[in-house]
Amino acid sequence: MSIPTLDASALSGGTTEQRAEFAAKLLDSLNTFGFAKLVNHTVPVPLVQETFDQIKRFFKLPFNVKVPLRNDPKKGQQRGWSVPGEEKTWWLESNTGDVKEPNFGDNKESFDCGHPDDQQFPNKWPSESDLPGYQKTMDEFFFSCGDLTLVLLESMATALNLDPKVFTSRCTNEASTIRINHFPPIERATLDEGKISRIWPHKDFGIISLVFPDVTPGLEYEDRSNPGTFIPMPYGSDEEVVVIVSETMQRWTNNQIRGGLHRVTRPRDCEGETVPERWSLVYFNKADRDVNVGPLDEFLGDKKPVYEDLTALEYQTLRNAAHYPG
């Protein structure tokens, strides 16, 4: 079975019955795969295209312009530019303890930003003269994606026969973030050697994520019927968005809805000795920082909680420390 592509047009103009039908299909796909694909969603395609254009301009900025924007890995939230290889997602799922001092960096550089009004973890922006319109585009993309994630969370709750606000009451998107990635060209033999990857297998930390496609393939998801085996994420058009279940949703539902394990590697049909450059655009929908990310009562009943109580910020800080090892 492959991940279905769902028509999300009911979210913006459908009848009650059409919205309920979409919600049921969304929940089924997320339960089955940890992923779903949407078309006719509410994030305007021209805005997605403009955001991709802007992130390509950002990563082409000179080093001396980007270096003042460097992310501090010791903070509880990523902000600004992470240099190539700094993030090491190998530590999240691939560390089995048999390698004591690995050198498994990610073949990417990235930039993270959050809510424009975030005072606790303020954004870091290039100047308007260095990159005209960049901040404006990112802010517009942030709010458009945020609106879509909240509607999707209410759809999931409705399909579960719960209060539609059971998830959104814990999420205002004040802690949500945009992550843009640039994967520079790399020798195919380097990736195939297995000591470096574009992104190692991992689950995202938040509630759900939105991933917008790039023309260069490489995103793969785990085949749950055959754990440890990954399948290329199929893309049909640049109008699609991939929805991924993340770790907070898994924790809230006490493992009822499991996070989607995924990775980024070279395209399967890659020819030649060099793997081409790639970009990706991700929106991480996250619980508000003071919210408990332990199992919700609605998913416990007579079951024991699988996860301990932590605030969303405590959990994010723990997970950040794992893949930015000091």
GITA-V7768 format. One line per field, one symbol per residue. burial: 1 if it has 9 or more other C-alpha atoms within 8 Angstrom, else 0. A space follows every 10 residues. Layout:
# GITA-V7768
burial->???
This chain:
# GITA-V7768
burial->0010011111 1001000111 0111111011 1011111111 1110001101 1101111000 1000110011 1010010111 1111111111 1110100000 0001111111 1111100100 0110010100 1001001111 1101110111 1111111110 0101011101 1111111111 1111111101 1000011111 1111111111 1111011111 1110000001 0110000101 1111111111 1111101111 1111111000 0001101111 1111111110 1011110011 0000100001 1111111011 111100
